[in-house]
């Protein structure tokens, strides 16, 4: 902090105040080079008149009191006073209205010329820390809630995007004689960011209103609330994270504490999965009663294992978990997965146990996942630790991070038929290892080309943004964040001890990090299968093939709404198409084959389109009735870097054929709109690489 700022904050704290009065706020802002109306303090009506005569009319009078935050709402602001008599009258009215409060004086300031009204603010989010807000004032913010957010600190690109996001952006660009000094506005936002980052005592800051002019701006009113600086935990470095998590995803040996020989027990499921999926490393079942577990020699205590163990899975009752965990730590195991439930999600006692787990981990220099999770799956290392029985899995290129273990296990049961995963990581209550740690590791795993995340909250929010921003410069990250509504937030808190943040702030954080936000499960996995199965489109021109004109029109509309377009067909392309199109239809895009469409026609059309420079991708709308005929024909196509997405109306009635088509590498959607949106998201991601 600079000297002036430090003096003002220290004075307020010594007086037991968390609220800085307006004249103090403007002193701080002026010290930062931020333009304000200025302010003088009058302690009598005569003094108020003298100040007004000096600065010139019209003037504004405001109450100054450490007990009054919302001055306007209580009649503490008198605007557009044009003479000395008006100043005397306003002074008397203010002092009378606030006679019951501690008033140090009345602020006198020059009435600012009208301009485009804006609001700038900073608040502190539990997940992401200081958050910058910008919006246009008046009806735009009060009624339309037309504001945008960014997590601090911000870059120039962040500020540009922030301004462009508001619906009133055209007013900033200039509209009907209104003009704004965008350079000065951006400079103001940077200065506010710098101020708050240097002064962690600032909990809230409001500049409202700020008048924007063709040249410069003026801050009319300001408010600052102080709070205790947030504690920052020592960060785990990227190299430390990578080395530790290597034993989680690629262990050479695993001990299962609570492994069972009784089918139906969760300990049986975990050990069975490791055996069934042929984990190539060493397995050590730990069971106090059994001599063997599922044919493998068992150990009564983990200390009885003579060999070095890379990772351990704990699946015992919550009451026994702490002891089992400490035994694993004493054994020297550096990576532990706690799949047991009954911790912070159940109340204060459970939270206390989690704190003790964390303390033990730090003292023994080990890390752990969970508790209340469903373990880790890595198909490229034959590691399947799930508490639910998992059938055959193919080696894939999708990484899935899920805060809820049962969620991931349940989804995997079905979608493994049409999507191939490299890693499924469930993190549960994330008392230690969290989503950012896992995301950072998956970002460097060469087996993973697209990352999906189901989150209920985010820990270490600023690091999450920094890590995600680095990864999204190379591979897509798609996030489904639950707890968007008040009802959803309550449900989240009772489920995995999460505290969901403001949804608008999560939106801003994800955009800032380059993350693609999913609306729901279908949306997330629909995008993931397009990214994982097909190449990126190099342009926005799309060839649509359909067996019915109505669905072709729907696709055309969706392309326009998603800022894509129907590709132009050159003469050569049209000539080839005429040879395969029915003679009674026009040679256009969308290509409407009517109900006579067959698999060979679609294959031939795509192969013709591959030669066209303007066609960068394809959407094939296929009949469910003959879907089985398309698989072999489409498999013959050499994509040449141009994606092919399929739409099959009523696909839920021909799922065997859909699965075959998906396994052949072609994403299948129920509607043209879904297919187009996935294509557009891929194209926009490609443009930013």
N, C-alpha and C positions, 0 to 999 in steps of 0.2 A: 504494500500500500504506500501511496505517497504521503508526505507529512500531513497535509491538510486533511486528507481522508482519514488517516489514523487518528488525528486529533478529534474529529467530529464523532467517529465511531466510539472512541474511548470515552468521550464526554457522555454520550448517550448511555453507554454501558454502566458508567459510574453512577448515573442517575436512575438506573434500573429501567431504562427505556429500550424497547425493541423497535420503536417507530421514530424515524427521523422526520423532523418538520420540514416544510417546503423550502424555507430559506437555507437549511442545512443541505438538503438534496441539491439545490441549484448551485450552492458553493462547490459541492463535489463535482457536479457536471461541468461547471465552468473550468474547474481545474483539469478536467480531462479534454478540454478543447471543444466541448459541446455547447452549441448556441442555445441560450435561454432568454426569456424575457427579463431576467434579472429580478431582484427583489430588495426592497428596503423595509425595515421594521419600524413602524410608528407606535409610540406608546401613549400618544394623546391625539385628539382630533386636530389640534394646531399643527403638530408634527406631521400628521398625515397630509394636511393641506400644503405644508411647505415642500414635502417630498413631491407631491403631485404637481405643484407649480414648477418645480425644477425639471422633472422628467417630461412634462407636457401631457396634455389631455388628448384623448380619453384615457382613464386609468381603471384599474381593477383593485378592489380591496378584498382581502381574505383573512379569516381568523387564523392565528398561529397559536396552537395549543398542543402539547404532547398527549392530550387526552382525546383529541379530535382527529380522526383519520379521514372520514368521508365528509369533507367540508360542504360540498354542494348540496348533499342530501339534507343537511340540517340548517340550510340558510346561511352558511358561513362565507358565501362568495357573492360579491356585488360587482356586476359587470358594467362596462361602458359608461362610467361616470364622467361627466363632461365639464364640471365646474367645481369650485371650492365648496359651494353650498351643498352640492351632492356628496362631496367627500365627507364633510362634517356629519351629514345625515347618515350616510352609510356606516361611518365609524361608530356612531352612537347605537345604531341598530345592531351591529355585530357584537359590541361589548355587552349590550343588554341581553341579547339572545343567549350568550355564553357566560353569563355572570356566575353560573354554578360550576364552571370549569376553570381549570388553571390556564389562564390566558397570558402569554408573555408579550403579546402585542398584536398589531394588525399589519399584515403584509400589504405593501403598496407596490404595484408594478404597472408598467406601460401596457395598455390594451393592444394586443397583437393584431396586425392586419389579418383579415380572413384569408385562408388558403385551403388547400386540400387537406382535410383533417385525417390524421393517422394516429394509431396507438402502437406503442412499442413496450414490451414487457419482458420480464424474466421471472421465472419461478423455478423451484427445485423439485424435480421428480424423484421419487424413491428409487427408481431403477436407473435413471440416466443422469441424475444430477441436474446442473443448471440448464434450463431450456429457454431459448429465445422465442418470443412471439412477435409477429407483425400483422397488422391489419389496418384497413381504412376505418376511420372513426364514425361516430354517429350511428345511423341506421345499419350500416354495413356490419358493424361488430355487435350492436345491441340486438338487432332483429335477425339478420342473416347469418351471424356468427362466421363472417368471412375473414378468417384468420389463418395463418400458417405458422408452423413451428419448426425449429431446428435445435439440435442438441449442441451445446457449446463445448469447445470453441468451434467457430465456423470458418469455412473457406470462402473464397470469392464465388466459386461455383454453387456452394450452399446458399449464399445470399441471393444469387441470381434466380435459382430455382424457387426459393422461398417467396420472392416477389412475384414471380410468374404464376405461382399456384393460386393466388387469390383471384376470385371472380372479378374483382374490380381492377385487375392489372391494366386494362386499357386506359383507365383514368390516369395511371402513372405514366403511361406512354405519351399521353396527350390526347385530349378529347374536347372538341368544341371550344377551343380557346384555352382550356385548362392545360397547364404545362408544369412538369415537376422536374427538379434537379436530381436526377437519379444518382449521379455521382456523389452528391452530398448526402443523399439518403443512405447509400451503401456505406459511406464513410461513418455515418452515425451508428449504423448497426454494428460495424466493426469495433467502434469505440466502446459501445455498450458491452459487447462480448469480451473485450480486453479488460474492462473495468471489473466485471463480475468474476472473471477467471482470476484476477489478481486479488480480489477481496472476497474470500469464501464466507465472510461474515454476512454478506448480502444474501438474504433468503428470498426476498421478493423485490422487484423494481418495476415501477409503472411510469411511463412518460405518456400522459394522456390529458389533453391532446398535444400532438405535435403538428404544427401547420407546415405544410410543404409548399414551397414557392418555385417559380421558374429559376430563381437563383437562391440556393440555400434553403434553410428551414428555421423554425424557432420552436423551442420546447416551452410550452405554456404552463404546464403543471407537472410536478414530479413527486413520486412517493417511493420511499425505500423502507423496507422492513428488514431488521437484522435477525439473525439466528445463529445457532452454534455451528461452526464449521464441521462438515462431514468428515468422519474418520476414513482415511484411505488405507486399505489393507496392502501389505507388501505384495506386489504382483509376481506371479510365476512367469519366468521368462519363456520365450517360445522354445528355446532349446531344451529347457527343463521339462516343459510340457510334452514335447515330442518324445524325449527319451523315456519319460514315465509312462505315457500312454502306449508306447510301443509294446510294453508288456501286457497291456489290456487287450489290444487288438491282435497282436501276433505273439502270444505266449508260447513258450516251449513246454511248459508244465502248468497244470491247474490242480489245486486241491479244492474239493467240494465238502465244506463243513455242513453236515446235516444231510449228506447223501443217503438215500433210502433204498432198501431192497423191496419195498412194498408198493406195488402199482397203485396209483391214485394219490400218493403223497407228492407234494411239490418237489421234495428232495429227490424223489424217484424220477420225476419228469426232467429235471435239470441234468442228472447224470445220464439218463437214457438218451437225451438229445446229443450229448457229447459223444457217446458211443455210436449212436445211429448215424451221425454225420461224419464219423470216422476222424475225429480229432487225432492228428498224427503225433502229437506230443505225449507226454506222460500224464496220467490221471491218478489222483490220489483221493479216494473216497474216505471221509472221516465220519465214523459212526461209533458211538460209545458202546454199542451192543453187538453189532454185526461183525463177523469175521471176514465176510466178503460182501460186496455190493454189486449186484448184477454181474457176477462172475469175476470181479476185480478185487484183489486183496484189500481189505480195509484197515484203517488205523483208528484206534480209540481216541487219540489226541493228536493234534497237528504237530506237536513237538516230537512225536514218534517217527515222523518222516525224516529219513536220514538225508535225502537229497535236497538241493536248493529248489525252491518253488517260486515260479515267476508271479503267479497270481492265485488268489483264493476267492471262492464263492461261499458266502455265508447264507444258509437257509435253515435257521433255527428259530424258535420262538423269540419274540422281542426281549423277553426277560433274560434270555441267555446270550443275546447278541453281543453285549458289551464284553463279557468274558471271552467269548470266541474271538472277537476282534482283537483284544489285547494279546491273546495267544498267537494269533497270526502275526501281529506286530513283533512280538518277541522272537518268533521264528525267522524274522528278517524278510518277510514277504512285503514287497513294495507296492503291490497293486491288489486291492481288495474290493470285491463287488458284494454289497449287502442287499440281498433280495428279500430279506425279512421285512414285514410291515409292522405297524404299530408304534410309530414314532411321532414326529412333529404334527403329522396329519390328525393325531388323536387328541392333542392338547399339550398343556404345559409340561407334564411329566415326560412325555415323548420328546419335547424340545430340549429338555435338560439332558436326556440321554444322547441326543445328537451333538450337543455341545461337548459332552465328554468324549464322544467318538472323534470329534474334530481335534480336541486337545491331545488325545492319544496319538492320532495320526501325525500331528506336528512334532510331538516329542520323539516319535520313532522314525520321522522323516519318510512317511509313506503316504499314499493317496488312496481315496476310496470313492466308489460310485454308489449312489443311493443315500440312505436306505429306501425301501418301498419301491423297488424297480424290478425289471424283468431281465436284467443282464444284457449281455452283448452278443451280437451275431456278426461274424465275419466269414462270408462264404468263400473268400479267397484263402482262408486259413483253416477252414472246417471247424470254426468255433461257433457253437450254438448253445447258449446258456439259458435259454428261455424257460420260464416256469410253466409254460404251456407246451404240450407236445407239438413239435414242428415237423411237417412232412418234408419231402424232397425239395431242395432249393437249387436253383441254377446260379452259377457265378454271374454277378451283374455289375452294373456301373452306377447304381443309385445308393446314396447314403441317406439313411433316415435317422433323425434324432428325435426322440419322443420323451417328453417329461412324464407321461403316464405309461407304465410298463404294460398293463393289460391292454391299453389302447393299441400299442404296437403289435403285441402278440395276436390280438384279435384281427387287426387289419391284415397282418401278414398271412394269416390262414387263408384268406381269400385272394388277395391281390398278387400272391406269389405265382398264381397261374398265368398272369398277363404282364407282370413286371418283375424284373430281375434286380435283386439288391446285392450290393457289395457288403454294406454294413448296416445293421440296425442297432442303434445304441439307445438304451432307455436309461434315464438319469434320475427318475423318482424325485425325492425330496432335495436332491443335489446339495446335501450338507457340506460337500467338499467339491468334487469335480462337477462343473456345471456345463451349460450348453455352449458357453464360449470356449472352454477348454476343448470340448469334443469338436466343435466347428473348426477350430484352428487346426486340429490334427487332421480332420477329414479333408480340409482344404489342400493339404500336401500329399494326400494318399493318391497315387497315380491310378489306382483302380476305380476311383470315383470321379464321375463326370458331372453329376448333378446332385445337389444336396436338398433334402426336404426336412423341415423341422416342425414338430407340433409342440408349441410352447404355451404355458399358462402365465409365466412371467419371465423376466430377464434379470439375472444378477450381473453385477459389474457392467452396467449398461454402456458406459463410454468405451470400455475395451471391446465389448461385443460389436459396437459400430466399427471400430478401427479394424478388428479382425475380419468382419464381414466385408467391409469395403475392399480390403486387399483380395479376398477370395473372389468376390463378384466381378473383379477385373479379369478373371480367368474362367470361372465356371458359375453356373446359375445356382442361387440359393433361394428356395421357395419356402415361405414360412406361413403356417396356419397358427394364428394367435387367438386363443379362446379367452373368455372373460371380457367380451366387448361391452356387455350391458351390465347394469347393476346386479341383476339376478344372476348373470353368469359369473360375476366377480365373487359373489357369496358362495356359489357352488364350487368355484376353484379353491377358495380358501379352505373349505372343509375337506377338499379332496387330497391335495398334496401340499398343504401348508404354504400355498402361494399367495402373494399379494399382488393382484393384477393392477397395473397402472392405467393412467388415462389413455383411452384408446386413440385419441387424436395425436398424442405424443408418440405412441408406438408407431402409428402411421408415418409420422415425420421421421422417426429414427430409422425405420425400414427403408424409406425412400433415400434418406441421407446415406445409407450403407449400400444402396444398390440392390436391396433385397426385393424379390417379387412376393407380394403379399397375397395369399390365397383366401378366398371367401369361405370355403368349406372343404371337407375332405375330397369330394369329387373334383373340385377345382384344383386342389393341390396335386392329386395323383394324376389328373388329366393333363396338367402341364408337365409333370415329371415324366410321364411316358413319352410325350412328344420330344422333350429334350434328350431323353435317354435312348430313343430308338432311331431318331432321324437327324440328318445334318441340318445346320442352320440355313434358312433362306438367305441368299445374297442380295435380293432385291424385294420390292413390294408387289411385283406383278404375279398374279395367281391365275392358273387355268383351272376352271371348275368343270367337272363332268357330272352329269346327273341323268337319272332315268325319268325325271319329272320336272317340268318347267318351274313349278311352284317352289321346290327346294333349291333350284338353281337361283331363283330370284332372292330367296332368303339368304343364300350365301353371298350374293352380290351386295345386298343391303348390309350384311354383317361386315364385309370387307370395307365398305365405305365408312361405317361407324368406327371401325378399328384402324382407320387411316391406312388401309391397304387398298389395292385396286385390282380390277380385272385386267389381265395382261392383254396387250394389243396383239392381234394375230396378223403376222405379215403374209404376203401373197403366197410364199412357199408353204408355210404352215397350213393356210387355208386349202391349198391345192391337195396336200396330202390328206387333210381331214375329210375332204369331199369324197375321197375314195373309200372311207370306212363309215362315214355317217349315213344314216338312212336317207334316201333321196327326197323325202317329204319334209325334212327339217332344215332350217337355216344353218349355215356354217358360221356360228358365232361363239362367243365366250360369255356366259356358260354354254358348254356343248351339251345340248339336250338330245339324248339318244332315244327318248321315250321309253316305253316299257320293253322295247326290243333289245335294250342294252345287254351285252354279254361280256364275259371276262376278257376275251380276246380283243374286243373293241377298246376296252379300257387300257389294256396293256399297250396296244398299238398307239392309242392317243397319247399316252404318257411318253412313249418312245419318240413320237413326233415332236412333242413339246420339249423334250430334252435338247433338241437342236435349236430351239428358239432362244434368242438373247433376252427377250423381254419376259419370258416365263421363268420365274425363279422357284416356283413351288406349285404343288397340285393338291386339290381337294377332290376326292372321288366319292360321290354319293351313290351307295350301292344298295341293291335290293336284298333284303333279308332272305327272301324266298330261295335265292340261288347263291347265297354267300359262300357255300362250300366250293363253288367253281372258281372263285377268285384267287384262292390262296396260291395254288401252283403257278398261275399265270403271273401274278404280281411278283412272286419270288424270282422270276426270270429277269426282272428289270435291273439294269445297272443304274443306280440313283444318280451318279455323276454330280454329287453334291447338291441335289435338289430334293427337298423333302416331299413326301407323299403322305397326306393324312386322309383317313377314311371316315365317312359318316354312314352309319347304318341305322335308319329309323327302326324302332321296335327291336333293337339288338338284344334286349333282355330275353327274347323268346328264341334266340338262336345262339346261346352262349357257347356251345361247343365250337361252332364255326368262328365266333368272335375270338375265342381263345386261340384257335389255330392261326387266325390272321394276325393277332397281336404277337404271338410267339414267332411268327415269320418276320416281325419287325415293323408292322404297320399299326400305328395307334388308331383306335376305333372310337368314335364319338356318337352320341345319340342324335345330335342335331347339327346342322351346318354352322350355327352360331358358336357352338362349343369348339368345333374344329377350327373355325376362323380365328377365334380368340387365341387359341393355343399357338397358331401359326404367327399371329401378330406379336404375341409376347416373345416368341423365339426371334422374330425379325428385329424387334426393338432391342432385345438383349444383344444380339449380334452387332447392331449399329454402335453400341456403346463400348464394345471391346477395343 
